[in-house]
Amino acid sequence: MAVRATMARFPDVPNVQEACGLPWGVTLTPFAEKDENGNSPVYGSGGELLPRCENCWAYYNNYCDREQWSWDCALCGSPNGLSTQSIIRYSLHQSCPENMASFVDLELPLEGSEDMQARPVYVAAVDLSSSEEFLELTKSALLAALEALGPGSLFGLVTFSHKIGLYDVQGLIPVVKNVFIPPDSHGKLTMELEDVMPLFSFLAPVDTCKDCIASALETLKPTTSWDQSIAVGQGADGALCDGRGFGVAIEALLNFLGSEHGNTCALARVFAFLSGPPDYGLGQQDTTQYGEQYASKGQDADCASITEQTPFYKDLAVLAVQAGICVDIFAVTDEYTDLASFKFLSIESGGSLFLYSNTDDSTLPQDMFRMLSRPYAFNCVLRLRTSSEFKLGHLFGHFFSDPQYEHVQHIICCDSFTTYAYDFDFVNDVGFSRMLGESKATDEIHSRKHPILQIAFQYTVVVPSEAFSVSGSSPKNSVKYSLKRRLRIRTLQFATAANINEIYDSVDPEVVLSILVHELILTSLEQGVWKSRMSLHEWLVNLTARCNEAFRIAEYKRGGLATAGVDVAFHQCPQLQVLPRLVFALLQNPLLRSHEEGANPDYRIYLHCLFSALEPASLNRVLYPLLVSYETPDKQAFPHLSLNGAAITRSGSPIFLLDAFTTLIVFYSSTADPALPFPPPQDCLLRTTINKLKEERCITPRLIFIKGGRDDATAFENYLIEDQVVRLSGHAVAMGFASFLDEISHRSCFLLWDEDPADSSSRSLDTQPVMSVLGGNGCEGLIYRNASESCTPNLFHGKLVRLTGKSCLSMATRIAARYISRRLSSGKVLSEEEKAAENVYIKKMEQEKLDKLARKGPKPNETPATSSGDSSGSVSDAAKPHAQSSSTPKVSTDKYRNYAVVAGIATIAAATGWYLGSRNTKPEEVED
């Protein structure tokens, strides 16, 4: 059970969590053999005897305070009594797994007699409204599946087209019985499948009938190759001979298998092989011109094409969960099939959805064998509990939520790779920051409270019998397997961060990316792809601004002076440095590609299903592939290169291995030595690395060899992400990763200066225009921005940036100049009311300057008439300090400095206005 948090140190209060700009949550892989640190659970028995809290129902664990007769819950703090049996059990402290470790795996008693144990059942539903190539690929996949199935498994074969065929493969000759599907979209089968063939005849033991099953597979033929003497489109009885009745077939099959759930079927998995969209009977879909049909209705094609057309398959998912049946869908097609409707059938039942664009380079047989060879758990119940200070927010993954109990997930089937994600919210504003003084008053706690998580995972697993596993064979009629019910519990305690910088230092970027992807998938389904792209872009801008602000505050507290530029590369926080590249890659991914950019909606749904079940490390590899260079097939050069052409050129290496998780590419540059073997030999280091990567994957990656200068290198060049052009929010375009960083820096800069701070020095001024007011020994920069049109009568909203000390003088000048430049370049026309407010303020400032100069008195060589004459002349003469005699009172250095700064700001404003006026095009409007 691997648990990874977005941050190792949790925020202590909600304000800190919001200020850091990072998602707060965890990813969970419940059936992983080891935890994230490589530690295995402590195994034991007596899981049904484990004490539980009477208040929150959490399980007893080694973080609980235990006395002889009672124990205090580590999650909610409630006291609980111990039963006599538990007191005896815990009298020997080290004898119980729950006292030895926080990660335990305890056996539970099975319901019913061991002699009447149910068996794992696998059923293949094959589409006959297909091509010969599709059926050949399906046969290969099912033959591979037969080799991977464990002992004691039962197998059934069913076909569908305009009729459903059930196969009896337990005899020497396969027998098939058919039932026709009504063409009406509301029609039902004339008879149930159990009336067509008994379940015990349909399900054959794999151990004894493997050859018969293989013979039955060889008889499968597409409907297009049936008796050609019959009129096209007509059967012998006049029925239609075309159509793909997938919906009716799956519904009938679920009812057929569900009737024996818990008796014959311990676990039932249905493998549905599709070659196109269902177009016959119940659940048929209209997949023609999917983009145009929504545009004619005034709907967003990006939203509509990823939304299910019919709720029929979502209702089937409920039926599958109730029957304890997991459905895996394998679609081999390049036409629009509306996988958005099918995904619920696989996701909610704990299955997988695979999409292959063609049969030529499909990895379907390898994926089937790999999926059934690794261990898996079934009939699972998952529950994550938190301590009382925080709670679960959103839950992400392939599960079915319990309709009665909150945050309880039912998982029909999962393997050691299946991962789920959760995000958290605080219960109140107090968070984890209750201190000693409050605890003495309430007698609740004695120190700062640590956040605690507890995951309870109850599951069933098929275990080979000891006699069979030792000898490889067993006597006739002996049991070759057994079912074990187990309870896996893990309790984790996290530390809290004293400040935002500690949060940034403890970030796990792979988990942050995983939570972001889940949230983006949810946003794209509800609001469309472009909204997801904008949200991701704005999130990175916000994170950059907040991180820069946090480190500048920390630098100021240490007495240093922070740099004025925006650190968009996160040089001060190594844990965040990879995030801009990951976000840039995610913006290019087909997951967020729009309909107008040529996105395939089925492929996008496939990515939804794939990404929502991947562990963080695998998801990171999908989005930002790993590029490794080799000097020779046996010598590695650079273990990690950036995904751009410049990095490849600088490396000077002739061979490159690109790992994109679903694809592995071996690329020989055009300048490689012709003596280097191509493709690389099987016994070299490069091949060994490739084979190891294949073994570690949950799906089989496609291997491609490309020789530069001879083969088309487009497949390799498309993965050079940092050289690609990306559309951002609005009409902005990033010409590569460097341009993207500049754009993020630009937006973060405005966010830094325009966002109202949360401290007490922040305030809003209603009618004062934009100015920089400098005075005293320090300086204060007043920065204002235009309010929205609805914000009348307030003309301006602003903030007060207090900068103290001589070192901050230049920063105030830059702030004022930045806003003046932005105001002049906005191209907006001020209203009469705004102009009047600015004029009043400017006249007031000029009058104050005149009053200050008048108080200094006239020069010695001036007559009273001169000094009291024209005001402009007085200002001009008085503004010359060298014209004063030594008897004149000396003006302070601070005042001179203030005058110089005001003059500098005016100069910057004039220069900016001249520059903008000389431009031929109208300046673009800068968004806030």
PyMOL commands that set and color helices and strands:
alter all, ss='L'
color gray80, all
select helices_A, chain A and resi 14-20+47-49+84-89+93-95+97-100+114-116+132-148+193-196+199-202+206-218+223-225+246-258+290-295+301-304+312-323+339-347+364-373+436-442+466-471+500-505+509-527+529-557+574-576+579-588+590-592+595-597+601-611+616-623+645-651+685-696+714-717+721-723+737-754+806-825+832-854+864-867+871-878+881-883+893-917
alter helices_A, ss='H'
color red, helices_A
select strands_A, chain A and resi 2-5+9-10+25-29+42-44+65-66+70-72+79-81+103-108+119-127+154-160+163-168+175-180+204-205+265-274+325-332+353-356+376-386+390-396+400-401+408-415+420-426+452-464+481-493+495-496+626-632+635-641+655-659+663-668+702-707+725-727+733-735+779-786+796-803
alter strands_A, ss='S'
color yellow, strands_A
deselect
rebuild
show_as cartoon
